[in-house]
Amino acid sequence: MSGGGFAGLTAATALARMGWSVRVHERAPELRTEGAGIVVWNNSLQVIDKLGATHDLMSRSMTPPAYETRMNNVIQSQETLDGISWRTMTRSHLFETLLCAAREAGVQVLAGSEVAGATPDGKISFTNGDTAEADLIIGADGVGSAVRDSLEIPLKRERSRDGITRFLVPRRKAELQALEPDTEWDNVIDFWNLDPRVLRVLYTPANEDELYIALMSPAADADGSRVPIDLDLWTAVFPQLAPVLADAAKTPGKYYGYQTTRLESWTDGKVALIGDAAHAMCPALAQGAGAAMQNAWTLAVAATAAGAAEMPEALKEWERLERPFTDRVQDRSQQYADTRAMSQGNQFVGDSIETALYNPTDPNRHTVKA
Ligand code: 5PR
């Protein structure tokens, strides 16, 4: 396994629990995650449950009462998402939960170990010159995947015009309530302003104490996308968020442009790609990590069912069955990002909720329903 992120740890833990001997090579000197907060939906909550990590995950995470959308501070919708499982949390909480599950399952996780590439017949090379062999090699090494690039799998990359800077700050509920007393400040609130200037703040409580805020602006807006953030600009547009914006302005921040990558194939021989290495997507539907964990699980099941000699065919069949869901969530997320249509509210209806509702752990998920 190359990559100790959400995709890699999930696949590694699943495989180890199914009897495999698994080694994860993470190039970073320390095991950790970038970023601030995350929404985890049913599709990946089902996987986390199979990894035995639900109890850990539920601590220090929450399900907000509603997913609210505002335009110019006027409420467009408050979606209670009844019957849909979803949790918000910090990215470090999800990461620690998965790392703990991996270690409990007996996965060997090596930090500071960088994979340079792999071959379809199962050979791995490392940047320090070492080599190894495996029955299955998984490239879960992110959008810049060295495993993918070493196989020269053709890739299409599309960049969107918008991007985002993400922060984890204290909740400051009392201070926010002082500014807007009618609001409980427990909902996710997606604050959009399109006119006269495109600026958006996604407000996501991550637990009792921590708030995830994501500040979106077009890449072409130099002041809107500047880091550290331009506090006067953001406070002028979102005065109701002044206390938490002030916290965000104290940290350096990093602006990420949205992009979508699509591969000609997710597999080559004994090598499979998962997560951003295979299918980076726009964050609109909050399914980048979710789709990664979903595909990590289904890959582990498919590989376990196959004998070593059948691995290449089993991986192809896995892609054939599972890829359409990911292609659709990528398309839908990109469409939402490109049109900014989430600003109209009612974000999670129809096709936009398909992936969140998917259960990748249901063995009968591909049988035709009568
Ligand atoms: N949802 C979430 C999120 O983090 C982002 C978006 C939607 C949870 C941005 O990172 O629309 O961009 C979005």
Boltz pocket constraint, residues with backbone or C-beta under 6 A from the ligand:
constraints:
  - pocket:
      binder: B
      contacts: [[A, 37], [A, 38], [A, 39], [A, 164], [A, 202], [A, 204], [A, 214], [A, 282], [A, 283], [A, 284], [A, 285], [A, 286], [A, 342]]
      max_distance: 6.0
